[in-house]
Amino acid sequence: MKVRIIRQPLGTVSGVTLSRYRPGEVYDIPAILAEYLVMERFAMLEMRDRDRPPGPFLVERRQAR
């Protein structure tokens, strides 16, 4: 699950040190950790998929003159 860190998390969860996650960065992490970070307002779900190629609706269309 992808999340964007919005404020610096502190401490550890199940042996994972949270201080390595930096505000503004997007991480693909296990769902249980992502849910915890979102619930504690350290992160928000990242809904954008930057790796996906543009679909046909994003292709520029030029009008014939």
mmCIF file as gemmi writes it, N, C-alpha and C atoms, coordinates in Angstrom:
data_model
loop_
_atom_site.group_PDB
_atom_site.id
_atom_site.type_symbol
_atom_site.label_atom_id
_atom_site.label_alt_id
_atom_site.label_comp_id
_atom_site.label_asym_id
_atom_site.label_entity_id
_atom_site.label_seq_id
_atom_site.pdbx_PDB_ins_code
_atom_site.Cartn_x
_atom_site.Cartn_y
_atom_site.Cartn_z
_atom_site.occupancy
_atom_site.B_iso_or_equiv
_atom_site.pdbx_formal_charge
_atom_site.auth_seq_id
_atom_site.auth_asym_id
_atom_site.pdbx_PDB_model_num
ATOM 1 N N . MET Axp A 1 ? 0.854 -1.158 0 1 0 ? 1 A 1
ATOM 2 C CA . MET Axp A 1 ? 0 0 0 1 0 ? 1 A 1
ATOM 3 C C . MET Axp A 1 ? 0.905 1.228 0 1 0 ? 1 A 1
ATOM 4 N N . LYS Axp A 2 ? 0.574 2.201 -0.86 1 0 ? 2 A 1
ATOM 5 C CA . LYS Axp A 2 ? 1.397 3.407 -0.954 1 0 ? 2 A 1
ATOM 6 C C . LYS Axp A 2 ? 0.843 4.507 -0.06 1 0 ? 2 A 1
ATOM 7 N N . VAL Axp A 3 ? 1.751 5.13 0.684 1 0 ? 3 A 1
ATOM 8 C CA . VAL Axp A 3 ? 1.388 6.261 1.539 1 0 ? 3 A 1
ATOM 9 C C . VAL Axp A 3 ? 2.388 7.388 1.343 1 0 ? 3 A 1
ATOM 10 N N . ARG Axp A 4 ? 1.906 8.605 1.559 1 0 ? 4 A 1
ATOM 11 C CA . ARG Axp A 4 ? 2.781 9.785 1.56 1 0 ? 4 A 1
ATOM 12 C C . ARG Axp A 4 ? 2.893 10.234 3.009 1 0 ? 4 A 1
ATOM 13 N N . ILE Axp A 5 ? 4.117 10.345 3.484 1 0 ? 5 A 1
ATOM 14 C CA . ILE Axp A 5 ? 4.362 10.78 4.857 1 0 ? 5 A 1
ATOM 15 C C . ILE Axp A 5 ? 4.106 12.285 4.932 1 0 ? 5 A 1
ATOM 16 N N . ILE Axp A 6 ? 3.276 12.706 5.894 1 0 ? 6 A 1
ATOM 17 C CA . ILE Axp A 6 ? 2.942 14.132 6.01 1 0 ? 6 A 1
ATOM 18 C C . ILE Axp A 6 ? 3.558 14.786 7.246 1 0 ? 6 A 1
ATOM 19 N N . ARG Axp A 7 ? 3.95 13.983 8.228 1 0 ? 7 A 1
ATOM 20 C CA . ARG Axp A 7 ? 4.718 14.514 9.363 1 0 ? 7 A 1
ATOM 21 C C . ARG Axp A 7 ? 5.605 13.394 9.893 1 0 ? 7 A 1
ATOM 22 N N . GLN Axp A 8 ? 6.703 13.768 10.484 1 0 ? 8 A 1
ATOM 23 C CA . GLN Axp A 8 ? 7.724 12.802 10.895 1 0 ? 8 A 1
ATOM 24 C C . GLN Axp A 8 ? 7.207 11.84 11.964 1 0 ? 8 A 1
ATOM 25 N N . PRO Axp A 9 ? 7.12 10.538 11.625 1 0 ? 9 A 1
ATOM 26 C CA . PRO Axp A 9 ? 6.736 9.561 12.65 1 0 ? 9 A 1
ATOM 27 C C . PRO Axp A 9 ? 7.92 9.25 13.554 1 0 ? 9 A 1
ATOM 28 N N . LEU Axp A 10 ? 7.623 8.946 14.809 1 0 ? 10 A 1
ATOM 29 C CA . LEU Axp A 10 ? 8.667 8.623 15.78 1 0 ? 10 A 1
ATOM 30 C C . LEU Axp A 10 ? 8.367 7.273 16.403 1 0 ? 10 A 1
ATOM 31 N N . GLY Axp A 11 ? 9.377 6.642 16.958 1 0 ? 11 A 1
ATOM 32 C CA . GLY Axp A 11 ? 9.195 5.383 17.666 1 0 ? 11 A 1
ATOM 33 C C . GLY Axp A 11 ? 9.372 4.174 16.766 1 0 ? 11 A 1
ATOM 34 N N . THR Axp A 12 ? 8.859 3.037 17.249 1 0 ? 12 A 1
ATOM 35 C CA . THR Axp A 12 ? 8.93 1.79 16.49 1 0 ? 12 A 1
ATOM 36 C C . THR Axp A 12 ? 7.571 1.093 16.539 1 0 ? 12 A 1
ATOM 37 N N . VAL Axp A 13 ? 7.305 0.309 15.51 1 0 ? 13 A 1
ATOM 38 C CA . VAL Axp A 13 ? 6.101 -0.511 15.442 1 0 ? 13 A 1
ATOM 39 C C . VAL Axp A 13 ? 6.538 -1.897 15.005 1 0 ? 13 A 1
ATOM 40 N N . SER Axp A 14 ? 6.313 -2.879 15.854 1 0 ? 14 A 1
ATOM 41 C CA . SER Axp A 14 ? 6.687 -4.275 15.575 1 0 ? 14 A 1
ATOM 42 C C . SER Axp A 14 ? 8.152 -4.385 15.144 1 0 ? 14 A 1
ATOM 43 N N . GLY Axp A 15 ? 9.009 -3.621 15.801 1 0 ? 15 A 1
ATOM 44 C CA . GLY Axp A 15 ? 10.434 -3.678 15.504 1 0 ? 15 A 1
ATOM 45 C C . GLY Axp A 15 ? 10.883 -2.822 14.333 1 0 ? 15 A 1
ATOM 46 N N . VAL Axp A 16 ? 9.96 -2.13 13.67 1 0 ? 16 A 1
ATOM 47 C CA . VAL Axp A 16 ? 10.297 -1.251 12.537 1 0 ? 16 A 1
ATOM 48 C C . VAL Axp A 16 ? 10.476 0.159 13.064 1 0 ? 16 A 1
ATOM 49 N N . THR Axp A 17 ? 11.644 0.749 12.84 1 0 ? 17 A 1
ATOM 50 C CA . THR Axp A 17 ? 11.916 2.12 13.257 1 0 ? 17 A 1
ATOM 51 C C . THR Axp A 17 ? 11.234 3.076 12.288 1 0 ? 17 A 1
ATOM 52 N N . LEU Axp A 18 ? 10.379 3.93 12.813 1 0 ? 18 A 1
ATOM 53 C CA . LEU Axp A 18 ? 9.605 4.834 11.966 1 0 ? 18 A 1
ATOM 54 C C . LEU Axp A 18 ? 10.369 6.093 11.569 1 0 ? 18 A 1
ATOM 55 N N . SER Axp A 19 ? 11.465 6.385 12.235 1 0 ? 19 A 1
ATOM 56 C CA . SER Axp A 19 ? 12.212 7.613 11.955 1 0 ? 19 A 1
ATOM 57 C C . SER Axp A 19 ? 12.849 7.621 10.566 1 0 ? 19 A 1
ATOM 58 N N . ARG Axp A 20 ? 12.895 6.475 9.903 1 0 ? 20 A 1
ATOM 59 C CA . ARG Axp A 20 ? 13.486 6.426 8.555 1 0 ? 20 A 1
ATOM 60 C C . ARG Axp A 20 ? 12.565 6.996 7.492 1 0 ? 20 A 1
ATOM 61 N N . TYR Axp A 21 ? 11.274 7.125 7.806 1 0 ? 21 A 1
ATOM 62 C CA . TYR Axp A 21 ? 10.309 7.656 6.845 1 0 ? 21 A 1
ATOM 63 C C . TYR Axp A 21 ? 10.308 9.172 6.906 1 0 ? 21 A 1
ATOM 64 N N . ARG Axp A 22 ? 10.452 9.82 5.756 1 0 ? 22 A 1
ATOM 65 C CA . ARG Axp A 22 ? 10.617 11.274 5.675 1 0 ? 22 A 1
ATOM 66 C C . ARG Axp A 22 ? 9.374 11.96 5.137 1 0 ? 22 A 1
ATOM 67 N N . PRO Axp A 23 ? 8.972 13.087 5.734 1 0 ? 23 A 1
ATOM 68 C CA . PRO Axp A 23 ? 7.827 13.841 5.233 1 0 ? 23 A 1
ATOM 69 C C . PRO Axp A 23 ? 7.992 14.232 3.767 1 0 ? 23 A 1
ATOM 70 N N . GLY Axp A 24 ? 6.899 14.095 3.023 1 0 ? 24 A 1
ATOM 71 C CA . GLY Axp A 24 ? 6.906 14.425 1.597 1 0 ? 24 A 1
ATOM 72 C C . GLY Axp A 24 ? 7.224 13.254 0.695 1 0 ? 24 A 1
ATOM 73 N N . GLU Axp A 25 ? 7.774 12.188 1.249 1 0 ? 25 A 1
ATOM 74 C CA . GLU Axp A 25 ? 8.146 11.016 0.45 1 0 ? 25 A 1
ATOM 75 C C . GLU Axp A 25 ? 6.997 10.012 0.393 1 0 ? 25 A 1
ATOM 76 N N . VAL Axp A 26 ? 6.968 9.221 -0.695 1 0 ? 26 A 1
ATOM 77 C CA . VAL Axp A 26 ? 5.965 8.174 -0.867 1 0 ? 26 A 1
ATOM 78 C C . VAL Axp A 26 ? 6.657 6.828 -0.682 1 0 ? 26 A 1
ATOM 79 N N . TYR Axp A 27 ? 6.02 5.955 0.096 1 0 ? 27 A 1
ATOM 80 C CA . TYR Axp A 27 ? 6.568 4.628 0.377 1 0 ? 27 A 1
ATOM 81 C C . TYR Axp A 27 ? 5.519 3.565 0.087 1 0 ? 27 A 1
ATOM 82 N N . ASP Axp A 28 ? 5.955 2.44 -0.447 1 0 ? 28 A 1
ATOM 83 C CA . ASP Axp A 28 ? 5.098 1.281 -0.645 1 0 ? 28 A 1
ATOM 84 C C . ASP Axp A 28 ? 5.398 0.339 0.521 1 0 ? 28 A 1
ATOM 85 N N . ILE Axp A 29 ? 4.496 0.265 1.487 1 0 ? 29 A 1
ATOM 86 C CA . ILE Axp A 29 ? 4.749 -0.467 2.728 1 0 ? 29 A 1
ATOM 87 C C . ILE Axp A 29 ? 3.606 -1.456 2.99 1 0 ? 29 A 1
ATOM 88 N N . PRO Axp A 30 ? 3.819 -2.41 3.884 1 0 ? 30 A 1
ATOM 89 C CA . PRO Axp A 30 ? 2.752 -3.358 4.216 1 0 ? 30 A 1
ATOM 90 C C . PRO Axp A 30 ? 1.494 -2.639 4.71 1 0 ? 30 A 1
ATOM 91 N N . ALA Axp A 31 ? 0.337 -3.196 4.384 1 0 ? 31 A 1
ATOM 92 C CA . ALA Axp A 31 ? -0.953 -2.568 4.685 1 0 ? 31 A 1
ATOM 93 C C . ALA Axp A 31 ? -1.123 -2.261 6.173 1 0 ? 31 A 1
ATOM 94 N N . ILE Axp A 32 ? -0.701 -3.153 7.039 1 0 ? 32 A 1
ATOM 95 C CA . ILE Axp A 32 ? -0.907 -2.946 8.477 1 0 ? 32 A 1
ATOM 96 C C . ILE Axp A 32 ? -0.123 -1.726 8.973 1 0 ? 32 A 1
ATOM 97 N N . LEU Axp A 33 ? 1.092 -1.54 8.472 1 0 ? 33 A 1
ATOM 98 C CA . LEU Axp A 33 ? 1.894 -0.371 8.845 1 0 ? 33 A 1
ATOM 99 C C . LEU Axp A 33 ? 1.305 0.895 8.229 1 0 ? 33 A 1
ATOM 100 N N . ALA Axp A 34 ? 0.863 0.8 6.984 1 0 ? 34 A 1
ATOM 101 C CA . ALA Axp A 34 ? 0.243 1.948 6.321 1 0 ? 34 A 1
ATOM 102 C C . ALA Axp A 34 ? -1 2.397 7.072 1 0 ? 34 A 1
ATOM 103 N N . GLU Axp A 35 ? -1.828 1.442 7.479 1 0 ? 35 A 1
ATOM 104 C CA . GLU Axp A 35 ? -3.039 1.782 8.224 1 0 ? 35 A 1
ATOM 105 C C . GLU Axp A 35 ? -2.707 2.466 9.547 1 0 ? 35 A 1
ATOM 106 N N . TYR Axp A 36 ? -1.677 1.998 10.224 1 0 ? 36 A 1
ATOM 107 C CA . TYR Axp A 36 ? -1.259 2.613 11.482 1 0 ? 36 A 1
ATOM 108 C C . TYR Axp A 36 ? -0.805 4.06 11.247 1 0 ? 36 A 1
ATOM 109 N N . LEU Axp A 37 ? 0.036 4.273 10.23 1 0 ? 37 A 1
ATOM 110 C CA . LEU Axp A 37 ? 0.548 5.616 9.962 1 0 ? 37 A 1
ATOM 111 C C . LEU Axp A 37 ? -0.571 6.579 9.589 1 0 ? 37 A 1
ATOM 112 N N . VAL Axp A 38 ? -1.541 6.098 8.814 1 0 ? 38 A 1
ATOM 113 C CA . VAL Axp A 38 ? -2.679 6.944 8.445 1 0 ? 38 A 1
ATOM 114 C C . VAL Axp A 38 ? -3.537 7.228 9.67 1 0 ? 38 A 1
ATOM 115 N N . MET Axp A 39 ? -3.819 6.204 10.469 1 0 ? 39 A 1
ATOM 116 C CA . MET Axp A 39 ? -4.651 6.361 11.655 1 0 ? 39 A 1
ATOM 117 C C . MET Axp A 39 ? -4.04 7.368 12.638 1 0 ? 39 A 1
ATOM 118 N N . GLU Axp A 40 ? -2.72 7.349 12.769 1 0 ? 40 A 1
ATOM 119 C CA . GLU Axp A 40 ? -2.029 8.265 13.677 1 0 ? 40 A 1
ATOM 120 C C . GLU Axp A 40 ? -1.698 9.603 13.026 1 0 ? 40 A 1
ATOM 121 N N . ARG Axp A 41 ? -2.16 9.798 11.807 1 0 ? 41 A 1
ATOM 122 C CA . ARG Axp A 41 ? -1.98 11.032 11.034 1 0 ? 41 A 1
ATOM 123 C C . ARG Axp A 41 ? -0.523 11.374 10.742 1 0 ? 41 A 1
ATOM 124 N N . PHE Axp A 42 ? 0.279 10.344 10.567 1 0 ? 42 A 1
ATOM 125 C CA . PHE Axp A 42 ? 1.65 10.533 10.091 1 0 ? 42 A 1
ATOM 126 C C . PHE Axp A 42 ? 1.696 10.477 8.572 1 0 ? 42 A 1
ATOM 127 N N . ALA Axp A 43 ? 0.663 9.879 7.956 1 0 ? 43 A 1
ATOM 128 C CA . ALA Axp A 43 ? 0.664 9.667 6.513 1 0 ? 43 A 1
ATOM 129 C C . ALA Axp A 43 ? -0.743 9.75 5.955 1 0 ? 43 A 1
ATOM 130 N N . MET Axp A 44 ? -0.807 9.844 4.618 1 0 ? 44 A 1
ATOM 131 C CA . MET Axp A 44 ? -2.079 9.764 3.913 1 0 ? 44 A 1
ATOM 132 C C . MET Axp A 44 ? -1.905 8.799 2.747 1 0 ? 44 A 1
ATOM 133 N N . LEU Axp A 45 ? -2.994 8.167 2.352 1 0 ? 45 A 1
ATOM 134 C CA . LEU Axp A 45 ? -2.919 7.23 1.247 1 0 ? 45 A 1
ATOM 135 C C . LEU Axp A 45 ? -2.506 7.956 -0.023 1 0 ? 45 A 1
ATOM 136 N N . GLU Axp A 46 ? -1.648 7.35 -0.792 1 0 ? 46 A 1
ATOM 137 C CA . GLU Axp A 46 ? -1.212 7.913 -2.072 1 0 ? 46 A 1
ATOM 138 C C . GLU Axp A 46 ? -2.043 7.26 -3.157 1 0 ? 46 A 1
ATOM 139 N N . MET Axp A 47 ? -2.902 8.041 -3.773 1 0 ? 47 A 1
ATOM 140 C CA . MET Axp A 47 ? -3.834 7.507 -4.754 1 0 ? 47 A 1
ATOM 141 C C . MET Axp A 47 ? -3.313 7.622 -6.189 1 0 ? 47 A 1
ATOM 142 N N . ARG Axp A 48 ? -2.335 8.442 -6.421 1 0 ? 48 A 1
ATOM 143 C CA . ARG Axp A 48 ? -1.808 8.625 -7.773 1 0 ? 48 A 1
ATOM 144 C C . ARG Axp A 48 ? -0.917 7.462 -8.156 1 0 ? 48 A 1
ATOM 145 N N . ASP Axp A 49 ? -0.958 7.105 -9.409 1 0 ? 49 A 1
ATOM 146 C CA . ASP Axp A 49 ? -0.106 6.042 -9.921 1 0 ? 49 A 1
ATOM 147 C C . ASP Axp A 49 ? 0.807 6.648 -10.98 1 0 ? 49 A 1
ATOM 148 N N . ARG Axp A 50 ? 1.972 7.065 -10.569 1 0 ? 50 A 1
ATOM 149 C CA . ARG Axp A 50 ? 2.901 7.759 -11.47 1 0 ? 50 A 1
ATOM 150 C C . ARG Axp A 50 ? 3.482 6.853 -12.538 1 0 ? 50 A 1
ATOM 151 N N . ASP Axp A 51 ? 3.491 5.539 -12.307 1 0 ? 51 A 1
ATOM 152 C CA . ASP Axp A 51 ? 4.105 4.612 -13.246 1 0 ? 51 A 1
ATOM 153 C C . ASP Axp A 51 ? 3.174 4.229 -14.392 1 0 ? 51 A 1
ATOM 154 N N . ARG Axp A 52 ? 1.895 4.579 -14.284 1 0 ? 52 A 1
ATOM 155 C CA . ARG Axp A 52 ? 0.923 4.18 -15.296 1 0 ? 52 A 1
ATOM 156 C C . ARG Axp A 52 ? 1.057 5.09 -16.515 1 0 ? 52 A 1
ATOM 157 N N . PRO Axp A 53 ? 1.095 4.512 -17.722 1 0 ? 53 A 1
ATOM 158 C CA . PRO Axp A 53 ? 1.147 5.361 -18.919 1 0 ? 53 A 1
ATOM 159 C C . PRO Axp A 53 ? -0.18 6.086 -19.095 1 0 ? 53 A 1
ATOM 160 N N . PRO Axp A 54 ? -0.17 7.236 -19.746 1 0 ? 54 A 1
ATOM 161 C CA . PRO Axp A 54 ? -1.416 7.982 -19.922 1 0 ? 54 A 1
ATOM 162 C C . PRO Axp A 54 ? -2.415 7.199 -20.755 1 0 ? 54 A 1
ATOM 163 N N . GLY Axp A 55 ? -3.663 7.286 -20.369 1 0 ? 55 A 1
ATOM 164 C CA . GLY Axp A 55 ? -4.729 6.605 -21.102 1 0 ? 55 A 1
ATOM 165 C C . GLY Axp A 55 ? -5.161 7.433 -22.3 1 0 ? 55 A 1
ATOM 166 N N . PRO Axp A 56 ? -6.061 6.907 -23.115 1 0 ? 56 A 1
ATOM 167 C CA . PRO Axp A 56 ? -6.485 7.615 -24.319 1 0 ? 56 A 1
ATOM 168 C C . PRO Axp A 56 ? -7.172 8.943 -24.022 1 0 ? 56 A 1
ATOM 169 N N . PHE Axp A 57 ? -7.739 9.082 -22.819 1 0 ? 57 A 1
ATOM 170 C CA . PHE Axp A 57 ? -8.414 10.328 -22.465 1 0 ? 57 A 1
ATOM 171 C C . PHE Axp A 57 ? -7.434 11.45 -22.154 1 0 ? 57 A 1
ATOM 172 N N . LEU Axp A 58 ? -6.141 11.132 -21.997 1 0 ? 58 A 1
ATOM 173 C CA . LEU Axp A 58 ? -5.145 12.162 -21.706 1 0 ? 58 A 1
ATOM 174 C C . LEU Axp A 58 ? -4.369 12.602 -22.953 1 0 ? 58 A 1
ATOM 175 N N . VAL Axp A 59 ? -4.597 11.928 -24.063 1 0 ? 59 A 1
ATOM 176 C CA . VAL Axp A 59 ? -3.885 12.256 -25.297 1 0 ? 59 A 1
ATOM 177 C C . VAL Axp A 59 ? -4.422 13.576 -25.838 1 0 ? 59 A 1
ATOM 178 N N . GLU Axp A 60 ? -3.514 14.446 -26.222 1 0 ? 60 A 1
ATOM 179 C CA . GLU Axp A 60 ? -3.945 15.736 -26.759 1 0 ? 60 A 1
ATOM 180 C C . GLU Axp A 60 ? -4.645 15.535 -28.086 1 0 ? 60 A 1
ATOM 181 N N . ARG Axp A 61 ? -5.74 16.244 -28.254 1 0 ? 61 A 1
ATOM 182 C CA . ARG Axp A 61 ? -6.478 16.183 -29.506 1 0 ? 61 A 1
ATOM 183 C C . ARG Axp A 61 ? -6.479 17.564 -30.124 1 0 ? 61 A 1
ATOM 184 N N . ARG Axp A 62 ? -6.101 17.622 -31.37 1 0 ? 62 A 1
ATOM 185 C CA . ARG Axp A 62 ? -6.07 18.902 -32.064 1 0 ? 62 A 1
ATOM 186 C C . ARG Axp A 62 ? -7.281 18.996 -33 1 0 ? 62 A 1
ATOM 187 N N . GLN Axp A 63 ? -7.865 20.141 -33.018 1 0 ? 63 A 1
ATOM 188 C CA . GLN Axp A 63 ? -9.007 20.356 -33.902 1 0 ? 63 A 1
ATOM 189 C C . GLN Axp A 63 ? -8.512 20.701 -35.287 1 0 ? 63 A 1
ATOM 190 N N . ALA Axp A 64 ? -9.162 20.12 -36.271 1 0 ? 64 A 1
ATOM 191 C CA . ALA Axp A 64 ? -8.822 20.438 -37.674 1 0 ? 64 A 1
ATOM 192 C C . ALA Axp A 64 ? -9.388 21.808 -37.993 1 0 ? 64 A 1
ATOM 193 N N . ARG Axp A 65 ? -8.589 22.641 -38.635 1 0 ? 65 A 1
ATOM 194 C CA . ARG Axp A 65 ? -9.053 23.986 -39.004 1 0 ? 65 A 1
ATOM 195 C C . ARG Axp A 65 ? -9.241 24.101 -40.486 1 0 ? 65 A 1
